[in-house]
Amino acid sequence: MVAVSPDYALQLRYAWRVCSVTSLGLVLIGIAGSTLNVALPAVVRHFHATPFESSWILLSFLLVNTASLVFFGRVADLLGRREVYLAGFALFTVASLLAGVAPNVWFLVAMRVLQAIGSAMILANGTVIITAAFPPDRLSQGMGVYIGTLSIAQLAGPTVGGLIAEAAGWQWIFWVNVPAGVIALVWGAFTLRRMPRGPREPVDALGNLLIFAALTAFLLALSEIGNGGPVVIAGMAVAAVLTPLVLLVERRASHPVLDLRLFGGRMLVWANLASFCNALARAALILVVALHFQAALGVDAFTAGLSVLPVPVGMALASPIAGALGRRVSPYALSIGGSLFSAAGLAVLMVSARPGTPYWIIGVGLFLAGCGSGTFLTGNTTQVMSALPPGSLGVVNGFRLMVMNVGIVISVGLSLSMLTSAVSPSLRAQVYAGTLSRLSPVAVEQLMAGFRLTYGALFGVALAGALFAALARGRRAVP
């Protein structure tokens, strides 16, 4: 039996308390996202939202959250990680309260933007806080529990969202976050110690603005791609012009929001590309499957929420198991294996996308995809965070999350565009409202072609992620 020093035991005890705080943050954000994915048709029907408005209820949150992750990683280095993290809880809670009293769809979108800012403050700092708290030999275990709590949130979210939408009204989809946010804020203030602040350096305002503008243009184009027209052309053109401009500005900035010098190592490049592909293949899955059951099969939101449970169940089981295996199996191997499991699950969904497919086949595909995502996230996060020099944890973690969130944004926008492209523009609102199955079997069959196209595209991306994960061999990210 190996003796454990008192200092090590104290550090480990504090680390697990920190893990409970950061896990509450993931639970809060995970439930908020997964409940809306299932309950979106109820919100759309309440506001009589157009397809464009419907997609932006989701995309506004993802866009702002993605564009501000690196910014709040830098701000926390300057103002204090604990302070920014707790402020994120407070803002997210207030925005959730106000979202439930939204008088129209665009007020709701505005509150989703505030939720996104609070979420970015939480996400940009949670992984860094937990990395700093755990001893290196226990980091994979802590990360497995941390990622696993997101799975638990996603496990509860679809069922809770469906039940709330059917029984209590769409407002409670947002109000359920309020007590959870208050508990997380109080427990975090009580538990977290102050962390050393970085040097007071200027924030790269121009870089942040250009990144936000480029992502906004790209998402506008993506959300309208099914309709074609000047919005798509203009959005893609603006994004194409701004992307190299972002790289040019960031190379010349004295304190860039994206310090490209930190990403010269081979491992970081390929690991982040693998993370991007995994997010692209994973993010829209619950939303797409929930629309499958509601729009194509005509079930209610609660039943749809139960039907997508194999995804978070797989993640909830795989994440802690992968974390425990992390002491014997390399994070590199876990990342590759997780990517391949995700691809296998999506392949099952692609070949079984028919109205009469038995549920157990769909469930197997969802479970495999969930297991793959849980395994990949644990392995990939541990691999990247373990290889970084301590002084760059904040900005690199913000960049890592931003890359992942760009994949999430594109996944949702692209999946909705591909899915609804299979039906005529006049029927797309029926897809978002979950009422297409009431029209005709012909319309449903057209929509199923959209599901097959969507699953096929996500399957191809998951395979690309496995290739990138295989190329991410190496222990150090920077020279």
Secondary structure, DSSP 8 states (H G I E B T S, - for coil): -----HHHHHHHHHHHHHHHHHHHHHHHHHHHHHHHHHHHHHHHHHHT--HHHHHHHHHHHHHHHHHHHHHHHHHHHHH-HHHHHHHHHHHHHHHHHHHTT-SSHHHHHHHHHHHHHHHHHHHHHHHHHHHHHS-GGGHHHHHHHHHHHHHHHHHHHHHHHHHHHHHT-THHHHHTHHHHHHHHHHHHHHH-------------HHHHHHHHHHHHHHHHHHHTTTT-SHHHHHHHHHHHHHHHHHHHHHHH-SS-SS-GGGG-SHHHHHHHHHHHHHHHHHTTHHHHHHHIIIIIT---HHHHHHHTTHHHHHHHHHHHHHHHHTTTS-HHHHHHHHHHHHHHHHHHHHHT-STT--HHHHHHHHHHHHHHHHHHHHHHHHHHHHTS-GGGHHHHHHHHHHHHHHHHHHHHHHHHHHHHTTS-GGGHHHHHHT-GGGT-HHHHHHHHHHHHHHHHHHHHHHHHHHHHHHH---S-S--
